[in-house]
Amino acid sequence: MTSHPLTPHRVSLALLAMTLTAVGCQGTPSAPESLVATARAAVAPAAPEASCVDRVLAGMNDTQRVGQLFMGAAKLTTPPKADLDAMRTYAVGSVFLAGRSTAGVAKTRTLVDSLQKSLGRTVAGQRVGLLVSTDQEGGQVQVLKGPGFSTIPNGKTQGTWSAATLRTRAQGWAKQLKSAGVNVNLAPVADIVPASIGTANIPIGRYGRQFGSTSAVVSPHVTAYVQGSKSAGVLTTPKHFPGLGSVRGNTDTTASVTDTTLTRTGSNIAPFRAGISAGTGLVMVSLATYKRIDPQHKAAFSSLIVNQMLRHDLGFKGVIISDDLGQAKSAQSVALSQRALTFLRAGGDLTLTVTPKGIPTMAEGIRYAMRHDPKVRTLVQNSARRILTAKQAAGALRCTS
């Protein structure tokens, strides 16, 4: 028989047994409560230490928690004071560098540092920085240029490279972003544009933003892009779930864009699954309506698409971000006060808006719902936790104690 050393746990149990036996021999029906409590305390496992994210989240008030759920535009190269004031007042936790800049890495870093100083927060003794994002896909969708930034070809060209080549180059581009203080790239495009549609696909195909026309081409390139960027410390955002490659209209400029071909389990899902498997930090949801999936709701407002497909079918545990819910024509069908709330209830986390002046109205919509619906409070808590976890992965949250 194998002998066992007397560990502190076993010693405590032994002491408890002897105590009970001794007291029982004296005719007392049970051990004194103080002795039992002491013994129980000796054998009880220590409570796990709260994580950095949980400590910060616990230290936040409602305004700060709701603020984490927004990403507002910081227009290049000088963000308007009114926009910054609105984001500061509502504790907005993420920014999107919008527009176009040829200032280069060093000057962009100066701007980002000022944004971090102005909009970052100290909570529970820890500095909570911003997620700072931009569109750095390549081709006609490259926000940041100038000294230190490569000229990036469009996705269609990138799709002709081997996965290994794209991985290496994506790593290099991400290092440039990291040097400029940008920790999230709203890329890669994971949409498949069928060859039969090509440039007639206005949002993607017209500009050659796609890696290719089949999942066999797009999926491994999404994987490579995510892996390369992640290795340089920049989070990625495959978009636009569940796919914009088969539509004709642009949701930014058209009120109603409908896809009639994509399905819940079709090949359009494969590139997003690949990005999730590669470790992407975020996934962006489109504002189109998908007739064969959920004909009643635009994707960002559909719990079937956001919660069931993305969160459950694909098992994505990261941050689900919307396409623009501020200025986009396709978002206008939902009242401004309800947009972020409806996205949150559908399963989304982070509302992107290119018009920060709308954040107060959207944030108040969520805060009102929190006061009247415990389920909304739970949703806010869970989304804020996912966003803080992404910040920790991006280096924007580092607990020092």
N, C-alpha and C positions, 0 to 999 in steps of 0.2 A: 504494500500500500504506500502511496506517495504521501510523505509528510508535508505539512504546510506551515510556513513560518507564521508567527503571531503578528499580523499586521495591526496598525492602530485601529482599523475598523473591527478586527476580530477581538482585540483586547477590550474595546469599548463594549462589545456585545457580551463578552465574558464577565466583565465587571457588572453589567446590568443583570445578568443571570444570577451571579453570586449575591448581589444586593437583594434581589427578589426572594432568593432561597433563604437568606439569613432572616429577612423580615418575616417570611412565612413561618419559619421555625419558632418565632417568638409569638405566634398566634395572631399577628396583624393581618387582616384580609388583603391588603395591597400595600405596595411600596409608597412612601411619601411622594407626593406629586413633584416636589422639588428635585428629588433624586432621579425620578423618571425623566423629568424634563431635561436635567443635565445630561443624562445618558443619551437621550434622543438627540440633543444638540451635538454631542460628540460624534454620532454616527451619520448625521444629516450631511449630504453632499453640499459643498459650497455653491452658492448661486453663481451662474456664469456671469462674467463681467460683461457689461453692456458694450456693444461694438461702438466704434467711433461714430458711425452713421446714426445709430440709435440714440447716443448721447446728444448729438447735435439736434436731431429731430425732436427729442424730448424738451430741449431748451428753446425751441421756436414757439412763437405765438402764432395765432391764426393768420395774421397778415403775412408773416414770413413764410409759413407753409404754403399758402396759396400763391405767394410770389414765386416760389420755386417752380410752379407749374406754367410759367410764361417765359418765352424767348422773344424779346423785342428787338426791332431793327435799330442799329446804330449806323446812321447814314454816313458814308464816306464822302469827304475825308474829315468833315467836322460835324458831328452829330448835333442837331438842334437842341438848344438848352431845354425847350419845353418837353421834348421827348425824354431827355435824361431825367428831368424833374419828375415826370410821371412814373418812370421806371423806379426811381429812388423812393418815391412816396409809397409805392405799392410793392416794395421789396423784391422787384423782379430779379430772378436768379440766373438768367442766361441772356446773351445778346447775339445778334446776327449781324455781321458786317455786311451791309447792303450797298449796292451801287457798283461803282468801278473805281479802282485806284491804281495808279502807276507809281505810288510813293516808295515802294520797295519794302524789304523786310524790316530794316531798322526803324523807319518812321511808323510803320504799322505797329511795331512793338511798343513804341512810345504811346500811341493811341490806346492800344489794348491795356497797357499798364495803368493809364489814367482811368480807363473804364473800371478796371479791377479795384482801383483805389476808391473810386466814387461810388460804385454800386455793390462792391463786396460787403460782406457782413461778418461781424464777430458774434458768434453764438456759443454759449456754454464754454467760453474761453478759447474757442477754436475759430480760426479764420475760414470762412466759407466763401470761396471764390466763385467766379462765373464760369459757366460753359460758354466759350466764345466760338462761334461757328461762322462759316461762310460757304459760298458755292465755289469750289475749286475743282470742278469736273475737268475742264479743259475745253479747247475750241472756243466757241462763242460764250461759253459759260465758265469764265474764269474771272472772278472778282478781283483778285490780288495779282498785280504785275509790278514790274520795276526791278531795281537792283536786288538780287538775291532770290528772286522768284524765276523759275523756269517758265518758258512758254510751253504750255501743255497742249498736245494735240487733242482733237475731239475723241469721244468714246469709240466711234466707228474705226478710227485709226488704231486706237489702243487695242481694239478687238482683233486686229490682224497680228498682234504680237503674241509670242508664246506666253503662257501663264507665268513662267519664271521671269521673263523680261518685265512684264507688267508689275509683278510683285516687287522687283528691285526698284523700278522707277517710281511706283507708288510710295515706297519707303522714302525715297529721296524727296519727293514732293511734300510728304508729310513732315519730314525734318525741317523743311523750309517753313511750313506753317507753324510748327512747334517753336521755331526760333522767333517767329513773329508774334507768339503768344496765343495762337489759335489752337484750340484743343479738340475741336469737332469739325469735320468736313461733311457737308451735306451732299455726300457722294458715297458710292458710285450709283449711276443709273442702272437699275436692275430690270428695266422694262425691255421686253422683247418686241421689236418692230418687225412684223412679217414682211418679207420681200415684196409681197403683193401690194402692200400699202406704202412702204418706203417714205418718201418725202411728203406724201399726203397726210401723214401723221404729224399734225402741226406742232404739238408740244415737244416731241422727241425727234422723230425722223427727219423733219425739215432741217434740223441743225446738226444731224449726225451725232446725237448724244448717246445713242445706244451702242453696246458692244457688238451686237449682231442681231440676226433674224431668227435664231433658234436657241432653245435652252441649252443645247450642247455646246454652243459658243459662249453664251452669256454667263451661264452658271460658273464655269471654272475661272472666268475673268473677274466675276464678282468676288469669288473666293480669294484670288490672288490680290486684288485691290485691298480688300479688308485686311488680309494678313500683312501686307506690306505696310499699310498705314498703322495698324496696331503695333507693329514692331518698333515704330518710331514714336509711339505714345500719343497718337491722334485717334480719336474715336471716329467711326464711320457711320453712314446713314444710307443704306440701300433704299432706293425709292423708285416708283411711287406705288406702294402696295394697294391692291393686288396686281397692278400693272396698268400703264397708260399707253402701251405700244400699239393698241388696236383702235384707238379712238381717232376722231378727226379734229375735234375742237380742243382749245386750250382752256383749262379751268380758271386760269388767271383772268382771262378776258371774255369768257363765254359763260352765261348764267347756268346753262344746263348741258353738260357733256355726258353722253350715255354710251357705255360699252355694251355690245350685244353678243359678244363671243366668249369672253373669258368665263371660266367656271371655278368652283371652289377647289377642285383637285386637278385642274389642267396644268399644262407645261408652264404656264405663266407663273406658277408658284415656285418652281424649281430654283430660280436664281435667288429668291428671297430665303428659301431654305438653305441654300449654299452659304449665303452671307451670315445667317444665324449660326450655322455650324462652324464658320470660321471665326466667330467671336465678335460680331459687330455690336457696338454699344447702343445704337439706335436704329429704328426703322421708321421711315416716313410713310404716312397713309395719304392717298390721293383724295381729291374732291369730286371725282367722277361718280356716276351711278352705274352699277353693274346689274344689268337686266336679268342675267342668268344666276345671279347670286342673291342679291337683295334689291329688287326693283323699287322698293319704297323709300330707300334712304341713300344719301350720298355716302361714300365709303367712310369718311372721317366721322360720320354720325351714325354708323351702323354697328350695333353690338355684334351682329353676326360676323361682319368682316374684321372688326378690330379685336373683339374679345374672343370670339369662337375660333376664327381662322388663324389669326396671328398669334394670339396669346396661348390658345389651347391646341389647335391643330398642329402648329409649328413649334409650340413649346417655347416661344420667345419670352425671356425673363427680363429683358432690358427695357429701355425707354422707348415708348411709342410716341412719336412726334407727328403733329399735323402738318399738312401743307398750309400755306398762308390762310389764316382765318380772319384777317383784318380787311385787306383790300380786294382779295380775289372775288371776281364776279360770282363764282359758284358758291361762295360762302354766304352771299347776301340773302338767300332764302330763309336763313335762320336769324332771328333777331340778335343784335350784337350782344345783348345781355345774357343770351342763352347759348352762344356759340361754344365758348370754352366749357361750359357746364355740360352741354350735350355731348361734346367730344369726350369729356371725362366720364360721363355715364356710359358711353359706348365702350369704354375700356382704355381710352387714351391717357397719356400722361402730360405731355409738354405741348402747349399751344404756341405755335409760331405765328407772329403777326408782323407785317412790314409797316404797320401804322401804330406805334406805341400809344398814341392819343386815345386809342380804343381800349387799352388795357384796364383803366379804372372801371369802365362799365362792365367788362367781362369778369374782372376779379370780384366786383361787388355781387355779380350774379351767383358766383360760386359761394361767396361768404354768406349770402342770404340763405342759400340752400343748405349750407352747413348748419345754420342755426335751427333749421326746421326739419332736417332729415338726417338722422344718424348715419345712414348708409353713405351719404355724400361725404360726411366727415371721415369715414373709413376710407373712401376712395381717395380723398385728398392725402390722408396719411400714407397710404400705400404708394401713391404716385410720387409724393415728395421723397419717400425712402428710396425708390428706384432712381430718381434723379440725383439724390445725394450719393448713392452708390456709384453712379456714373461719374460724378465729380471726383470721387475718391480715385477711381480708375484713371481719370484724366489728370490727376495731380492738382486739382482745384480744391480739394479738401484733404488736409493732412492733420490728423490729430497729434498733438505734441505731448499729450499726457493721458 
